[in-house]
Amino acid sequence: MSDQDSWPMYGPDPANTGSVESAGPKRGIEETWQFSGEEVIATSPTLKDETVYVGEVGEFRDDQSHVYAVDATDGSEKWRYESAENGAPSLAVTDEYTIVAESRESYDNDDSGCITALDRSTGAIHWQFEVDDVVYAAPTVVDGTVFVGSHDNNLYAIDCETGEETWRFRTNSDVATTPAVSQGTVFIGSGRKDGHVYAVDAETGREQWRFKTGEYDDFNSMDEGGVFNAIAVSDGVVYAGAHDERLYALDAESGDERWNFKAEGGIDSSPALDDGTLFFSTWEDNIYAVDAIDGSVRWKVDVPTSQGARPVVADETLYIGAGILRAFDPETGEELWNDKSFRGEARPAIVDGTMYIGSGHLTAFEDP
């Protein structure tokens, strides 16, 4: 759980727990401001020092996109960065820099990507690091190092100050998971034709262990499987959802399986972890609450269009943007409220009672 008064990365903490102590809206939502970019804002916002940072995705492959810094109090634009690429996932912010993972999807399949560090105050480019394919995973920044995966099958460690490569670790498929970093180890998942969870030494890039998903007999072998969501880590346990319809709990030191939970539908949703319970959604439009110790189900609710949406827990309320925005009691699964003024799938960022959502526009909501 993060106890910060900011939301500096997708996680929003390096371990990707998806849980914060800060309270969010309790009775519903009321819009306080809305910011519109040049293209479609479709990333989870990050926030630091009363500034919201968000990226956008071009509607067509030859569109350019932007990264925006927006005043968290009134929604006014502070600066914008015009990207040569046509899309960016969630950003990461440090005291000095905004870290952007950019992607260019071309019509001739000559896709590319780069990691860009922008001055957090001005939006000026500090450095850029090119990779050989698109980057759909958000970066994680820990102790001066940017960790990010790419569809070129690599996990990269990049010096946050210089932009120089520290090391790279190669898997056998695309890396579309936001890295989790805990106790000196980086945890990622790999995509189709590989389907492993990897543990990599954060300092050296050496593999510590790997775990293969999709090995159970009830897995449909016509689906190539894989891990495509952010992995969560807590108390020496790694939690990873996979396309084989299982949520795995793995020992963080050895990679040994502690338990697995068989869900209905593949899991693209990154799990949120709060007070001993894991929350995640599946392709079959279910949201589950599962005990983090033994994998037993605590509750399950059907939520239309939830699929890959990631729940967020803030001060004893579970939020999920899936078609419409919904709030649940994390203890019981009871729906507390929903709001149809929000449309789309988006993961909110919550700081000091305000919820920020990037879905078409960047919008700030508070209690009505």
VOBA-1610 file (N, C-alpha, C; in pm, whole numbers, padded with zeros to 5 digits, always signed):
BEGIN
Met+00084-00120+00000Met+00000+00000+00000Met+00087+00125+00000Ser+00048+00223-00080Ser+00119+00349-00084Ser+00054+00448+00011Asp+00136+00520+00089Asp+00083+00620+00181Asp+00124+00760+00137Gln+00162+00776+00009Gln+00210+00903-00040Gln+00093+00996-00072Asp+00123+01128-00076Asp+00023+01224-00120Asp+00041+01251-00269Ser+00086+01150-00341Ser+00106+01161-00486Ser+00071+01026-00549Trp+00073+01023-00680Trp+00050+00900-00756Trp+00159+00897-00863Pro+00283+00858-00827Pro+00397+00883-00914Pro+00415+00784-01028Met+00346+00672-01025Met+00361+00572-01131Met+00237+00485-01135Tyr+00234+00392-01227Tyr+00113+00311-01248Tyr+00074+00234-01123Gly+00173+00188-01046Gly+00158+00097-00934Gly+00051+00120-00831Pro+00040+00238-00767Pro+00121+00358-00781Pro+00254+00350-00706Asp+00280+00238-00638Asp+00407+00213-00573Asp+00487+00115-00656Pro+00617+00101-00633Pro+00697+00011-00717Pro+00653-00135-00715Ala+00585-00177-00606Ala+00539-00315-00595Ala+00404-00339-00662Asn+00346-00233-00720Asn+00219-00245-00795Asn+00103-00297-00710Thr+00090-00248-00587Thr-00018-00300-00503Thr-00156-00246-00539Gly-00163-00131-00608Gly-00292-00076-00645Gly-00375-00030-00528Ser-00310+00006-00418Ser-00382+00043-00297Ser-00317+00165-00234Val-00401+00260-00188Val-00351+00381-00123Val-00434+00409+00002Glu-00372+00478+00096Glu-00443+00517+00218Glu-00529+00640+00197Ser-00497+00720+00096Ser-00573+00840+00068Ser-00718+00806+00034Ala-00811+00885+00087Ala-00953+00860+00063Ala-00994+00911-00074Gly-01086+00840-00137Gly-01147+00884-00261Gly-01292+00922-00239Pro-01365+00954-00344Pro-01507+00987-00330Pro-01585+00874-00263Lys-01670+00909-00168Lys-01744+00809-00090Lys-01890+00796-00132Arg-01951+00903-00180Arg-02096+00901-00205Arg-02130+00904-00354Gly-02030+00913-00438Gly-02051+00930-00581Gly-01946+01027-00632Ile-01964+01077-00752Ile-01866+01170-00807Ile-01933+01293-00866Glu-01862+01404-00858Glu-01904+01528-00920Glu-01782+01590-00987Glu-01797+01624-01113Glu-01684+01678-01188Glu-01642+01814-01134Thr-01511+01831-01111Thr-01458+01960-01069Thr-01390+02034-01183Trp-01329+01961-01273Trp-01277+02020-01397Trp-01249+01911-01498Gln-01235+01952-01624Gln-01202+01858-01731Gln-01104+01924-01827Phe-01004+01845-01869Phe-00903+01892-01963Phe-00907+01806-02088Ser-00905+01870-02205Ser-00907+01799-02332Ser-00776+01822-02406Gly-00720+01715-02461Gly-00599+01724-02539Gly-00629+01729-02688Glu-00524+01717-02769Glu-00540+01718-02913Glu-00595+01584-02964Glu-00558+01475-02897Glu-00604+01342-02935Glu-00680+01281-02817Val-00687+01149-02811Val-00764+01080-02707Val-00675+01053-02587Ile-00707+01109-02473Ile-00635+01079-02350Ile-00684+00944-02299Ala-00592+00849-02293Ala-00632+00711-02264Ala-00532+00642-02173Thr-00470+00716-02083Thr-00374+00657-01990Thr-00413+00689-01847Ser-00367+00605-01756Ser-00387+00633-01615Ser-00300+00752-01575Pro-00358+00853-01511Pro-00279+00972-01477Pro-00175+00941-01369Thr-00071+01022-01366Thr+00022+01026-01254Thr+00018+01167-01197Leu+00057+01180-01070Leu+00042+01310-01004Leu+00153+01330-00903Lys+00209+01451-00902Lys+00310+01489-00805Lys+00311+01641-00791Asp+00318+01689-00667Asp+00326+01832-00639Asp+00216+01911-00709Glu+00093+01863-00696Glu-00026+01929-00748Glu-00023+01948-00900Thr+00047+01857-00967Thr+00047+01855-01113Thr+00012+01715-01160Val-00080+01706-01255Val-00121+01578-01313Val-00050+01564-01448Tyr+00007+01446-01471Tyr+00076+01416-01597Tyr+00002+01303-01667Val-00024+01323-01796Val-00103+01225-01868Val-00063+01224-02016Gly-00075+01109-02078Gly-00045+01096-02220Gly-00170+01066-02301Glu-00155+01072-02432Glu-00269+01047-02520Glu-00228+00950-02631Val-00328+00899-02700Val-00307+00803-02808Val-00372+00857-02933Gly-00297+00860-03045Gly-00353+00906-03171Gly-00457+00809-03224Glu-00561+00862-03289Glu-00667+00778-03342Glu-00617+00693-03458Phe-00524+00748-03537Phe-00468+00676-03651Phe-00316+00663-03633Arg-00258+00569-03706Arg-00116+00538-03686Arg-00024+00652-03726Asp-00070+00742-03813Asp+00016+00853-03852Asp-00012+00979-03769Asp-00096+00966-03667Asp-00121+01079-03577Asp-00005+01098-03481Gln+00017+01222-03439Gln+00111+01248-03332Gln+00035+01261-03201Ser+00103+01234-03092Ser+00040+01243-02961Ser+00118+01339-02874His+00063+01367-02756His+00124+01461-02665His+00126+01404-02524Val+00214+01459-02444Val+00212+01442-02299Val+00181+01578-02239Tyr+00093+01580-02140Tyr+00050+01706-02082Tyr+00081+01710-01932Ala+00118+01829-01886Ala+00124+01859-01743Ala+00011+01955-01713Val-00075+01916-01620Val-00199+01991-01594Val-00208+02024-01446Asp-00247+02146-01416Asp-00263+02188-01277Asp-00374+02106-01211Ala-00341+02041-01099Ala-00437+01952-01033Ala-00552+02027-00968Thr-00536+02156-00945Thr-00640+02232-00875Thr-00749+02285-00968Asp-00710+02321-01093Asp-00809+02382-01181Asp-00811+02326-01323Gly-00721+02232-01355Gly-00721+02171-01487Gly-00656+02253-01596Ser-00586+02360-01561Ser-00519+02441-01663Ser-00389+02374-01707Glu-00355+02394-01834Glu-00235+02332-01889Glu-00111+02408-01845Lys-00009+02334-01799Lys+00119+02393-01762Lys+00219+02383-01877Trp+00227+02266-01939Trp+00309+02248-02057Trp+00263+02125-02132Arg+00309+02114-02256Arg+00283+01995-02336Arg+00410+01956-02409Tyr+00424+01827-02431Tyr+00535+01772-02508Tyr+00476+01703-02629Glu+00521+01743-02749Glu+00472+01683-02871Glu+00561+01565-02908Ser+00503+01448-02905Ser+00578+01326-02930Ser+00585+01296-03078Ala+00696+01240-03120Ala+00708+01193-03258Ala+00638+01059-03275Glu+00593+01000-03166Glu+00526+00871-03168Glu+00375+00893-03166Asn+00298+00784-03172Asn+00153+00800-03177Asn+00081+00741-03057Gly+00155+00713-02950Gly+00089+00665-02831Gly+00184+00647-02715Ala+00132+00662-02595Ala+00212+00643-02475Ala+00125+00583-02366Pro+00178+00483-02294Pro+00104+00431-02179Pro+00120+00525-02059Ser+00087+00477-01941Ser+00102+00560-01822Ser+00246+00605-01805Leu+00262+00719-01743Leu+00393+00778-01722Leu+00444+00743-01583Ala+00565+00785-01555Ala+00620+00780-01419Ala+00684+00915-01392Val+00673+00965-01271Val+00732+01094-01238Val+00825+01078-01118Thr+00936+01151-01124Thr+01030+01159-01013Thr+01037+01304-00968Asp+01128+01334-00878Asp+01142+01473-00833Asp+01179+01565-00948Glu+01256+01514-01045Glu+01306+01599-01153Glu+01247+01570-01290Tyr+01204+01446-01315Tyr+01170+01407-01451Tyr+01032+01343-01462Thr+00977+01357-01582Thr+00861+01279-01624Thr+00910+01176-01724Ile+00892+01049-01693Ile+00941+00940-01777Ile+00827+00890-01865Val+00850+00895-01996Val+00747+00863-02094Val+00791+00743-02177Ala+00704+00644-02189Ala+00727+00532-02280Ala+00645+00557-02406Glu+00713+00578-02519Glu+00647+00617-02643Glu+00650+00502-02743Ser+00546+00495-02827Ser+00537+00389-02927Ser+00492+00445-03061Arg+00546+00389-03166Arg+00505+00423-03301Arg+00462+00295-03372Glu+00331+00284-03401Glu+00279+00173-03479Glu+00268+00219-03623Ser+00339+00152-03712Ser+00340+00192-03852Ser+00255+00098-03936Tyr+00213+00147-04053Tyr+00131+00065-04141Tyr+00212-00047-04207Asp+00344-00033-04213Asp+00428-00135-04275Asp+00491-00228-04173Asn+00437-00229-04050Asn+00482-00316-03941Asn+00625-00286-03895Asp+00675-00169-03928Asp+00806-00128-03879Asp+00786-00049-03749Asp+00736-00118-03646Asp+00703-00053-03520Asp+00830-00019-03442Ser+00821+00084-03360Ser+00936+00126-03280Ser+00888+00191-03152Gly+00982+00217-03064Gly+00949+00283-02938Gly+01070+00352-02879Cys+01046+00433-02779Cys+01156+00497-02708Cys+01110+00536-02568Ile+01205+00551-02480Ile+01181+00601-02345Ile+01238+00741-02341Thr+01158+00837-02296Thr+01197+00977-02295Thr+01187+01032-02153Ala+01290+01102-02111Ala+01287+01173-01983Ala+01266+01321-02011Leu+01160+01378-01958Leu+01129+01520-01973Leu+01153+01593-01842Asp+01199+01716-01852Asp+01209+01800-01733Asp+01068+01817-01676Arg+01050+01783-01550Arg+00915+01782-01493Arg+00855+01922-01483Ser+00938+02022-01480Ser+00888+02159-01467Ser+00855+02224-01601Thr+00929+02185-01707Thr+00914+02254-01835Thr+00869+02166-01949Gly+00888+02036-01938Gly+00857+01945-02048Gly+00968+01933-02150Ala+01083+01994-02126Ala+01195+01985-02219Ala+01257+01845-02213Ile+01306+01797-02327Ile+01367+01665-02333Ile+01502+01666-02261His+01519+01571-02170His+01647+01554-02101His+01730+01445-02167Trp+01666+01333-02201Trp+01730+01227-02279Trp+01625+01139-02342Gln+01668+01061-02443Gln+01583+00961-02506Gln+01661+00832-02526Phe+01591+00721-02510Phe+01651+00588-02523Phe+01562+00508-02617Glu+01616+00466-02731Glu+01537+00397-02832Glu+01538+00246-02810Val+01422+00184-02838Val+01409+00038-02835Val+01356-00007-02970Asp+01353-00139-02993Asp+01327-00192-03127Asp+01182-00225-03156Asp+01092-00197-03062Asp+00950-00225-03085Asp+00869-00136-02993Val+00738-00151-02998Val+00650-00067-02918Val+00667-00096-02768Val+00626+00002-02687Val+00631-00011-02541Val+00490+00015-02490Tyr+00421-00091-02450Tyr+00285-00078-02400Tyr+00278-00081-02248Ala+00389-00113-02183Ala+00391-00120-02037Ala+00442+00012-01981Ala+00385+00053-01869Ala+00431+00175-01803Ala+00565+00150-01735Pro+00650+00251-01728Pro+00778+00235-01659Pro+00762+00241-01507Thr+00856+00177-01439Thr+00866+00184-01293Thr+01003+00240-01259Val+01008+00339-01170Val+01134+00404-01136Val+01164+00379-00988Val+01283+00323-00961Val+01325+00291-00825Val+01473+00323-00812Asp+01508+00402-00711Asp+01648+00430-00677Asp+01730+00474-00798Gly+01674+00565-00875Gly+01748+00622-00987Gly+01756+00537-01111Thr+01676+00430-01118Thr+01676+00343-01236Thr+01534+00330-01291Val+01523+00342-01423Val+01396+00321-01492Val+01392+00177-01540Phe+01290+00103-01499Phe+01269-00034-01546Phe+01147-00034-01638Val+01165-00088-01759Val+01054-00087-01854Val+01071-00204-01952Gly+00958-00261-01993Gly+00958-00371-02088Gly+00910-00326-02224Ser+00946-00404-02328Ser+00910-00369-02465Ser+00865-00494-02540His+00795-00471-02651His+00758-00581-02739His+00877-00635-02817Asp+00996-00579-02798Asp+01116-00640-02855Asp+01170-00752-02768Asn+01090-00795-02670Asn+01117-00909-02581Asn+01213-00877-02466Asn+01248-00750-02448Asn+01347-00714-02347Asn+01287-00637-02231Leu+01344-00659-02115Leu+01328-00573-01998Leu+01453-00488-01990Tyr+01436-00356-01981Tyr+01549-00264-01976Tyr+01561-00199-01838Ala+01687-00178-01797Ala+01719-00094-01683Ala+01799+00023-01736Ile+01749+00146-01714Ile+01808+00267-01771Ile+01837+00365-01659Asp+01955+00425-01661Asp+01991+00526-01561Asp+01900+00647-01578Cys+01830+00684-01471Cys+01730+00790-01479Cys+01794+00927-01504Glu+01916+00946-01466Glu+01982+01075-01482Glu+02045+01090-01621Thr+02108+00984-01671Thr+02184+00994-01795Thr+02114+00935-01917Gly+02020+00844-01895Gly+01957+00774-02007Gly+02040+00661-02063Glu+02148+00626-01995Glu+02233+00516-02041Glu+02176+00382-01995Glu+02191+00282-02080Glu+02146+00148-02045Glu+02235+00088-01938Thr+02174+00040-01831Thr+02247-00030-01725Thr+02258-00178-01759Trp+02147-00236-01800Trp+02145-00374-01847Trp+02014-00399-01920Arg+02008-00511-01991Arg+01883-00558-02049Arg+01871-00708-02025Phe+01747-00752-02008Phe+01720-00894-01986Phe+01623-00940-02094Arg+01659-01045-02165Arg+01578-01090-02278Arg+01491-01209-02240Thr+01363-01200-02276Thr+01269-01311-02260Thr+01244-01373-02397Asn+01149-01464-02403Asn+01117-01530-02530Asn+00991-01476-02595Ser+00940-01362-02544Ser+00821-01302-02603Ser+00813-01157-02557Asp+00708-01088-02602Asp+00692-00947-02567Asp+00672-00929-02417Val+00720-00815-02367Val+00705-00780-02226Val+00607-00663-02219Ala+00482-00691-02184Ala+00378-00590-02179Ala+00332-00561-02037Thr+00408-00608-01940Thr+00372-00587-01799Thr+00453-00473-01740Thr+00387-00390-01660Thr+00459-00289-01583Thr+00543-00359-01478Pro+00674-00336-01475Pro+00758-00409-01380Pro+00721-00378-01235Ala+00725-00482-01152Ala+00715-00466-01007Ala+00855-00479-00950Val+00889-00393-00856Val+01022-00394-00796Val+01006-00403-00645Ser+01071-00504-00586Ser+01062-00525-00442Ser+01186-00597-00393Gln+01247-00544-00286Gln+01361-00609-00222Gln+01473-00643-00321Gly+01504-00548-00411Gly+01615-00568-00503Gly+01589-00660-00619Thr+01462-00693-00644Thr+01427-00783-00754Thr+01319-00719-00839Val+01331-00738-00971Val+01230-00691-01066Val+01150-00811-01114Phe+01018-00797-01113Phe+00928-00905-01154Phe+00849-00860-01276Ile+00850-00944-01381Ile+00775-00916-01502Ile+00709-01045-01551Gly+00614-01029-01642Gly+00556-01142-01712Gly+00585-01129-01860Ser+00579-01240-01932Ser+00602-01240-02076Ser+00478-01290-02149Gly+00469-01254-02276Gly+00348-01277-02351Gly+00338-01414-02415Arg+00258-01421-02520Arg+00232-01547-02588Arg+00361-01613-02634Lys+00356-01747-02642Lys+00468-01833-02681Lys+00579-01838-02575Asp+00559-01772-02465Asp+00654-01780-02353Asp+00576-01803-02224Gly+00501-01702-02179Gly+00410-01719-02067Gly+00475-01741-01933His+00594-01685-01913His+00662-01699-01785His+00646-01575-01698Val+00658-01596-01567Val+00687-01489-01472Val+00836-01497-01445Tyr+00905-01382-01456Tyr+01049-01377-01435Tyr+01083-01292-01313Ala+01184-01336-01240Ala+01244-01257-01132Ala+01387-01226-01174Val+01421-01096-01176Val+01550-01051-01227Val+01616-00961-01123Asp+01744-00981-01099Asp+01817-00897-01005Asp+01818-00752-01054Ala+01772-00659-00969Ala+01757-00520-01011Ala+01891-00452-01039Glu+01997-00499-00977Glu+02127-00436-00994Glu+02204-00492-01114Thr+02195-00622-01136Thr+02278-00686-01238Thr+02201-00729-01363Gly+02069-00747-01352Gly+01992-00798-01464Gly+01998-00948-01480Arg+02056-01017-01383Arg+02064-01164-01392Arg+01932-01228-01348Glu+01896-01334-01419Glu+01775-01406-01384Glu+01792-01478-01250Gln+01691-01463-01163Gln+01690-01535-01036Gln+01604-01660-01045Trp+01491-01649-01111Trp+01407-01766-01136Trp+01304-01732-01243Arg+01239-01834-01295Arg+01127-01818-01386Arg+01020-01921-01351Phe+00895-01884-01377Phe+00782-01973-01350Phe+00694-01977-01473Lys+00659-02098-01519Lys+00579-02115-01640Lys+00431-02123-01607Thr+00351-02037-01671Thr+00206-02046-01659Thr+00152-02136-01771Gly+00025-02170-01761Gly-00039-02247-01866Gly-00006-02395-01865Glu+00038-02449-01752Glu+00081-02588-01746Glu-00027-02684-01697Tyr-00144-02632-01659Tyr-00250-02719-01607Tyr-00332-02778-01720Asp-00383-02899-01700Asp-00451-02975-01804Asp-00579-02907-01853Asp-00642-02825-01766Asp-00768-02764-01806Asp-00747-02635-01886Phe-00622-02601-01917Phe-00595-02482-01997Phe-00612-02515-02145Asn-00687-02432-02217Asn-00710-02451-02359Asn-00582-02423-02436Ser-00520-02528-02488Ser-00391-02513-02554Ser-00400-02434-02685Met-00524-02411-02738Met-00537-02329-02857Met-00502-02184-02827Asp-00515-02143-02702Asp-00474-02010-02660Asp-00328-02018-02615Glu-00244-01932-02670Glu-00103-01940-02638Glu-00069-01883-02501Gly-00167-01825-02434Gly-00145-01784-02296Gly-00057-01661-02283Gly-00001-01645-02164Gly+00086-01533-02138Gly+00041-01451-02019Val+00129-01360-01977Val+00104-01268-01865Val+00114-01127-01921Phe+00005-01053-01914Phe-00002-00921-01978Phe-00038-00810-01882Asn-00035-00836-01753Asn-00076-00734-01657Asn+00035-00710-01557Ala+00025-00599-01485Ala+00123-00568-01382Ala+00114-00670-01270Ile+00228-00717-01225Ile+00237-00814-01116Ile+00245-00737-00984Ala+00178-00787-00882Ala+00181-00724-00749Ala+00269-00807-00656Val+00339-00740-00565Val+00428-00808-00471Val+00402-00753-00331Ser+00393-00844-00234Ser+00374-00803-00095Ser+00417-00915-00002Asp+00491-00879+00103Asp+00529-00974+00208Asp+00592-01101+00153Gly+00681-01084+00055Gly+00754-01199+00003Gly+00677-01289-00091Val+00561-01240-00142Val+00480-01319-00234Val+00453-01238-00360Val+00465-01304-00475Val+00439-01244-00606Val+00303-01292-00654Tyr+00217-01199-00694Tyr+00083-01233-00741Tyr+00071-01195-00889Ala+00041-01294-00973Ala+00036-01272-01117Ala-00086-01340-01177Gly-00164-01265-01254Gly-00275-01322-01328Gly-00232-01355-01469Ala-00289-01461-01528Ala-00243-01507-01659Ala-00362-01539-01749His-00333-01555-01877His-00435-01591-01974His-00487-01733-01956Asp-00421-01813-01876Asp-00470-01950-01851Asp-00578-01953-01743Glu-00634-01835-01711Glu-00748-01821-01619Glu-00708-01845-01475Arg-00580-01830-01444Arg-00535-01851-01306Arg-00465-01728-01250Leu-00488-01707-01122Leu-00409-01612-01045Leu-00311-01693-00962Tyr-00181-01664-00978Tyr-00076-01740-00912Tyr-00018-01660-00795Ala+00011-01731-00686Ala+00088-01677-00575Ala+00221-01752-00572Leu+00331-01681-00590Leu+00463-01742-00601Leu+00555-01687-00493Asp+00641-01772-00440Asp+00739-01727-00343Asp+00838-01632-00412Ala+00856-01513-00355Ala+00937-01412-00423Ala+01085-01451-00430Glu+01132-01532-00338Glu+01273-01570-00338Glu+01302-01689-00428Ser+01213-01786-00430Ser+01240-01910-00503Ser+01159-01928-00631Gly+01044-01858-00640Gly+00954-01879-00753Gly+00864-01999-00737Asp+00871-02068-00623Asp+00784-02183-00600Asp+00638-02138-00588Glu+00549-02221-00643Glu+00407-02190-00636Glu+00354-02217-00496Arg+00290-02118-00436Arg+00225-02135-00306Arg+00081-02180-00324Trp+00012-02117-00418Trp-00123-02159-00452Trp-00160-02096-00587Asn-00266-02147-00647Asn-00324-02079-00763Asn-00475-02084-00750Phe-00539-01983-00806Phe-00684-01974-00804Phe-00736-01979-00947Lys-00826-02074-00975Lys-00884-02088-01108Lys-01008-02000-01119Ala-01001-01900-01207Ala-01111-01808-01226Ala-01192-01848-01349Glu-01300-01778-01373Glu-01377-01792-01496Glu-01331-01684-01592Gly-01250-01723-01690Gly-01200-01627-01788Gly-01055-01592-01766Gly-00987-01560-01874Gly-00848-01517-01865Gly-00835-01387-01787Ile-00716-01363-01735Ile-00693-01249-01648Ile-00595-01153-01715Asp-00648-01041-01763Asp-00565-00931-01811Asp-00555-00821-01705Ser-00639-00827-01606Ser-00644-00727-01501Ser-00527-00742-01404Ser-00458-00631-01378Ser-00356-00631-01274Ser-00424-00638-01138Pro-00381-00727-01050Pro-00447-00738-00920Pro-00416-00619-00830Ala-00515-00579-00752Ala-00496-00480-00646Ala-00495-00556-00514Leu-00408-00517-00424Leu-00390-00589-00298Leu-00410-00494-00182Asp-00502-00531-00093Asp-00530-00446+00023Asp-00579-00531+00138Asp-00515-00514+00255Asp-00559-00577+00379Asp-00580-00728+00362Gly-00484-00793+00297Gly-00488-00938+00285Gly-00580-00992+00179Thr-00631-00906+00091Thr-00723-00952-00014Thr-00675-00901-00149Leu-00685-00988-00251Leu-00653-00952-00389Leu-00781-00931-00467Phe-00784-00825-00548Phe-00900-00793-00629Phe-00858-00788-00776Phe-00935-00852-00863Phe-00902-00852-01005Phe-01026-00885-01085Ser-01022-00852-01215Ser-01134-00883-01305Ser-01089-00984-01410Thr-01186-01043-01482Thr-01155-01145-01583Thr-01227-01114-01714Trp-01191-01190-01818Trp-01255-01175-01948Trp-01405-01201-01943Glu-01449-01280-01846Glu-01591-01315-01835Glu-01670-01212-01756Asp-01614-01092-01738Asp-01682-00981-01671Asp-01715-01012-01525Asn-01620-01075-01458Asn-01632-01099-01315Asn-01525-01022-01240Ile-01559-00977-01120Ile-01459-00922-01028Ile-01452-01017-00909Tyr-01330-01057-00875Tyr-01307-01150-00765Tyr-01234-01080-00651Ala-01265-01126-00530Ala-01186-01096-00412Ala-01135-01229-00359Val-01003-01243-00351Val-00940-01370-00316Val-00845-01349-00198Asp-00847-01442-00103Asp-00759-01434+00013Asp-00613-01445-00031Ala-00530-01350+00012Ala-00390-01348-00032Ala-00308-01459+00033Ile-00355-01516+00143Ile-00279-01620+00212Ile-00299-01757+00149Asp-00425-01793+00122Asp-00450-01930+00075Asp-00523-01939-00059Gly-00559-01824-00118Gly-00624-01828-00249Gly-00772-01861-00246Ser-00833-01866-00130Ser-00976-01894-00123Ser-01055-01771-00166Val-01169-01795-00232Val-01249-01684-00281Val-01331-01624-00167Arg-01330-01494-00157Arg-01409-01425-00055Arg-01542-01377-00112Trp-01537-01324-00233Trp-01661-01293-00303Trp-01633-01277-00451Lys-01742-01281-00527Lys-01736-01264-00672Lys-01861-01191-00716Val-01846-01093-00802Val-01960-01020-00856Val-01946-01010-01007Asp-02059-01011-01076Asp-02061-00991-01221Asp-02070-00842-01251Val-01975-00793-01331Val-01971-00651-01365Val-01956-00640-01516Pro-02059-00596-01588Pro-02050-00588-01734Pro-01931-00505-01781Thr-01863-00554-01885Thr-01750-00489-01951Thr-01630-00465-01860Ser-01619-00540-01751Ser-01504-00520-01662Ser-01377-00578-01722Gln-01380-00697-01778Gln-01271-00761-01852Gln-01132-00726-01797Gly-01053-00642-01868Gly-00917-00615-01825Gly-00903-00497-01730Ala-01013-00442-01683Ala-01006-00324-01596Ala-00939-00359-01464Arg-00855-00268-01415Arg-00786-00293-01289Arg-00853-00219-01174Pro-00893-00291-01069Pro-00948-00224-00952Pro-00841-00144-00877Val-00886-00042-00806Val-00802+00038-00719Val-00872+00047-00584Val-00795+00033-00476Val-00851+00043-00342Val-00797+00169-00275Ala-00888+00250-00223Ala-00850+00372-00154Ala-00936+00387-00029Asp-00872+00378+00087Asp-00940+00401+00215Asp-01071+00323+00225Glu-01060+00189+00212Glu-01171+00098+00233Glu-01283+00111+00130Thr-01247+00159+00009Thr-01342+00159-00103Thr-01270+00105-00225Leu-01338+00015-00298Leu-01284-00044-00419Leu-01348+00025-00539Tyr-01264+00077-00629Tyr-01314+00146-00748Tyr-01271+00071-00873Ile-01359+00072-00974Ile-01322+00014-01102Ile-01394+00090-01213Gly-01319+00131-01314Gly-01376+00195-01431Gly-01396+00092-01540Ala-01518+00051-01562Ala-01548-00054-01659Ala-01683-00025-01722Gly-01682+00046-01834Gly-01807+00090-01893Gly-01858+00214-01822Ile-01887+00197-01694Ile-01917+00310-01605Ile-01829+00296-01481Leu-01821+00401-01403Leu-01741+00396-01282Leu-01825+00338-01168Arg-01768+00241-01098Arg-01838+00177-00988Arg-01751+00176-00862Ala-01818+00181-00747Ala-01751+00171-00618Ala-01813+00055-00541Phe-01726-00025-00476Phe-01770-00143-00403Phe-01714-00142-00261Asp-01786-00212-00172Asp-01733-00242-00040Asp-01636-00358-00055Pro-01506-00338-00027Pro-01410-00446-00049Pro-01430-00566+00044Glu-01501-00548+00154Glu-01525-00659+00245Glu-01632-00754+00193Thr-01735-00699+00129Thr-01851-00779+00093Thr-01876-00790-00057Gly-01820-00698-00136Gly-01851-00693-00277Gly-01978-00618-00309Glu-02042-00559-00209Glu-02164-00483-00233Glu-02131-00356-00312Glu-02209-00331-00418Glu-02190-00208-00493Glu-02244-00090-00415Leu-02160+00009-00390Leu-02198+00126-00312Leu-02263+00232-00398Trp-02210+00252-00518Trp-02268+00347-00612Trp-02204+00327-00748Asn-02271+00381-00850Asn-02211+00386-00983Asn-02249+00518-01047Asp-02173+00557-01146Asp-02198+00685-01212Asp-02186+00667-01363Lys-02295+00691-01432Lys-02299+00671-01577Lys-02248+00790-01655Ser-02212+00898-01585Ser-02154+01012-01656Ser-02014+00981-01704Phe-01950+00881-01640Phe-01820+00833-01687Phe-01843+00715-01779Arg-01778+00717-01895Arg-01789+00607-01989Arg-01649+00564-02032Gly-01630+00432-02037Gly-01502+00380-02083Gly-01437+00291-01980Glu-01316+00249-02013Glu-01236+00167-01922Glu-01114+00248-01882Ala-01100+00277-01756Ala-00988+00357-01711Ala-00957+00325-01566Arg-00830+00334-01534Arg-00786+00313-01396Arg-00766+00449-01331Pro-00843+00480-01228Pro-00831+00613-01167Pro-00707+00627-01081Ala-00661+00751-01068Ala-00560+00787-00968Ala-00631+00869-00862Ile-00600+00842-00735Ile-00673+00905-00624Ile-00573+00967-00528Val-00589+01098-00505Val-00501+01170-00414Val-00583+01272-00337Asp-00577+01265-00203Asp-00639+01366-00116Asp-00787+01389-00149Gly-00861+01281-00168Gly-01005+01292-00187Gly-01049+01320-00329Thr-00954+01342-00420Thr-00988+01371-00560Thr-00949+01253-00648Met-01036+01219-00739Met-01013+01111-00834Met-00985+01171-00971Tyr-00876+01126-01034Tyr-00839+01173-01167Tyr-00848+01054-01264Ile-00919+01074-01376Ile-00940+00967-01472Ile-00905+01018-01612Gly-00826+00939-01684Gly-00798+00969-01823Gly-00875+00875-01912Ser-00983+00922-01971Ser-01066+00839-02059Ser-01131+00932-02161Gly-01062+00953-02272Gly-01106+01052-02370Gly-01056+01189-02333His-01093+01232-02211His-01045+01355-02151His-00978+01321-02019Leu-00910+01418-01961Leu-00863+01406-01823Leu-00962+01480-01736Thr-01022+01409-01640Thr-01127+01467-01557Thr-01095+01447-01410Ala-01123+01550-01331Ala-01109+01543-01186Ala-01248+01535-01124Phe-01264+01440-01030Phe-01392+01421-00962Phe-01371+01428-00810Glu-01473+01476-00742Glu-01477+01476-00597Glu-01614+01430-00551Asp-01633+01417-00419Asp-01764+01385-00365Asp-01866+01492-00403Pro-01987+01451-00434Pro-02090+01554-00468Pro-02131+01633-00345
//
